Amino acid sequence: MLTIDRVGKTYPNGVRALDGISLDVGPGEIVVVVGGSGCGKSTLLRAVAGLDIASQGRVGLDGDTITAPHEKIGIIFQEPRLLPWLTVADNVGFGLEHLPKTQRRERVAAALDRVGLADKAGAWPRELSGGQAQRVAIARALVPQPQVLLLDEPFSALDAFTRADLQDHLLDLWADTKPTLIMVTHDVEEAIVLADRILVMRPRPGRIYEEIIDDLPRPRDRQSAAFDFVKRRVLAALDRSLDRAVSVDERTEKAEAGAHSWW
């Protein structure tokens, strides 16, 4: 169980990036975080990863307090961040130095085959397309079999077709071992395609404004009325999250009214 307990973050310049974030994420759950610029989405992800220590509160994983990068937590960034002096296979196997060479080669080969890049094992990162490079980054993050995988807008730099393809591909890979996923995105449709829960954050300081359960059956039909209903709920919550005049009570009433309008 991943636990985020009243996490706050204040930077040395006095900027309050996060304020009292509390969240429990169960094994195998997919949580997607959306919100306007400056709401602390990436700061929250970095705190969970142990890359940015919280000023207040605690991040815990199965009883361990996360204060530094953890072997059970992987992360994928917006850019693939492949090491240009290593081949594709060596990039994927970079975190497996503790394994015997034979086992490492087998695991890397299986990971590349799973992302459809077995023929690129000996290629250099500069020889890959954007979508291929991000597939390598996904394989590299999943090959150590992390318990938690964090994704910071991993598909935002890709074209719409490649992005949709990788969303489906990520779900296929997730289904193999079902790690806990926490993803940050600006793309509402992407959030709906992937999430079990969608968290809408409110900025300055960043805090959770609304939680929307996304229990549509997978694979999700982007053209269905049910998908459009969830999209409208998320967009409405995002719009309200940027309106400082909206009270918590009013927000709750509107959210409940919206939920009951679907039948």
N, C-alpha and C positions, 0 to 999 in steps of 0.2 A: 504494500500500500504506500503510495506517495502522498505525503501530508505537507500542505503549505499552511502554516499556522500564524496568522496575524503578521504577515511579512510586510515590512515597510522599507523604503529606501530613500535616503536623503543624501544628495551628492555634496562634496565639500563646498560648492558654490551656493549652497542653501536650497537648491531645487529639490522639491519633494516629488520624487518620481512614482513611488508606490505608497499606499496608505492602507494598512490593515487588510491585506489579501489573505483570505482563508479558503482552503479548497482541499478536499480529499479526492484522489483519483485512484480507482480500483484497477487491479491487474487486467490488462487487455482492453481497457477503456480508451476511446479516442475522444479527446477534448480539444476543441478548436477555439482559439481566442481571437476576437475581432474587436475593432475600435478605431477611433480617429487617431490622427497623428498626435504623438506626445502623451498617449494614455498609459505608457509603460509596458506595452506588450513584450517587447524584446528585453527590457530590463527584468521582467518577471521570468522569462525563459532563461536568461543568464544566471539569475539567482538559483533557479532549480538545477542548472547545470553545474553550479559551483564555480562559475567564472566571475561572478560579481556578488560579493558577500552582502547580505541584507543588513540594513542598519538596525532593524527591529525584527522580532519574530524568529521563526525557525522553519527550515525545509528539512523534512525527514523522509527516509526511504527504509522501510522495514526496521525501524528503530535506530538507524544511523542518521546522525545530523550531517547534512551536506554543507561543507565549508570549503570544498575544493573539488576539482573534477573527480568523478567517481567511476570506477570500472563498470558499474551496472547502468550507467547513464551515457547514452550516445547523443550526438547532436549533428544536425545537418543545417548548414547556413544557406543564405540566398545564393552565394557563389559557391561552386563546387569545391574550391580551395584544394585542388589536387596539386601534389608536389611535382613541378615540371621536370625535375631530373630523374623521376622514377617512372617506370612503365605503368600501364594500367594495372597489371597484375600486382606489381610491387606496391602501388598505391592502396589497393584493396587489402593487401596483406600487411600493411604498415603496423597495425596494432596487434599483430599476432606473433611477434618475435619470440614470445615465451613458448610457442608450440614447436615440436619437431618439424624439420623442413618438409617431410613427406605429408604430415597432417596439415601443415599450413598450405602447401600446394593444392591438396585435395579440397580444402575448404574454400580457397580462393577460386579455384576452377568451378566449383559448384555455385558459388555466389555470382560469378560472371555469367555462367550459363543461365542462371535464374533471371538475370536482368537482360538477357538476350545479347550479351557482348562477349561470348566465348571467343569469337574470332578477333577480338581487339586486345587480347591479353598482352601481346608484345608491343602494342602501339604506345605512342607518347601522348600525353594530355593535349598537346597543341594540335594533334591530328583528329580530335573528336569534335563533333557538333555540340552545341549547348545542351541538347537533350541527352546525348550520350554521356557527356561529362557529368551531368547530374545523376544519371543512372549509376555511374561509377561511385559517386559520392554516397548514394543510397546503399549500394553494395558494401562499401567500406564501413558505413555506420552499422549495418546489420550483421556483418560477418562475425563480430565478437559476441553476437547474440545478447544484446543489452536487455535489461529488464524494462528500461524506460528509454524512449527515443523522442528527442525534442527536435522540432522542425521550425526554423525561422524563415518563413516565406520562401521555401525552397524552389518554387516554380515560377516566381514572379517575373523573372527575366526571360521567360520562354514564350513562344507564340501560343495562341489559343489551342491549336490542334495538339501540339506537343504537350502542353500543360494538361489537357484532358486525358491524354494517353498515360502520362505519368501518375496522375491521380488514381486511375484504375490500377496501374501497375503497383503503386504503393500499397493499395488495399490487398492485392494478390499476395504481395510479399508479407504484409502484416498477418495475413491469415495463416501463414506457416507456423509461426511461434507466438503470435498475438502479444507482442510487447505493449506496454502502456505507451500511448502516443499523446503528446501535447504539441499542438501546432499553432503558429501565429500566421495569420493571413489577412490581406485587405480584400480578398475575393470572396464575396458572400456565397456565390454558387459553389465554390471550392469547399467552403466550410460545410455546406449542407450535404455535399456529396460524401464527405469523409466522416463527419462527426457523429458521436453518440450524444454529446452535449456541446452547445455553443455558448460561450461566455462573451457577453458584450461588456467592454470596459469603458469607463468614463474617465476623461483626462483631468489633469492638474488639480490634485494629484490622482494618479491612476488607482482605480478601484473597480471591483466587479459591480456592474450596474444591473445586469439582468442575466439570468440563466435560462436557456431555451433547450428543452429536450428534443432531440432529433431521432425519432424512432422509426423513420421510414425504412421499409425493407430494402436490403441490398440484393443486387445492384440497383441504384437509384435512378429513376427516370427523370431526367432534367426537364422534360416537357409535360410532366403530369401536373394535375391540379393540386395534389397534395404537396409536391415539391414547391410549387408556386406559393402555396399558403405559408409554408415555413419561411420561404424567402421574404414574403411580405412582413412576417413577424420580426425577422431579424433586421430588415431595413427600417421598420418602425422603431425598434429598440435603439438602433444606431442613431436615428434622427433625434429621439428623445434624450439619448445620452449626452448629446452636445448642447442641450437646452438647460442651462443652469436654473431656469425658473421652475422646472418641473420638480415637484416634491416626490419623496419616496412613496407616499401614500397614493398620489395620483398615478405614478408609474405603475404601481401594483394593480390599481383598478383598471388601467388601460390594458395591461398585459393579460389580466384575467378575462376582460371583455373580448380581446382578440382571440384568446384560446377557445372561448365558447362560441365564436362565430363560425367555426368550421364544423360541418356535419356531413 
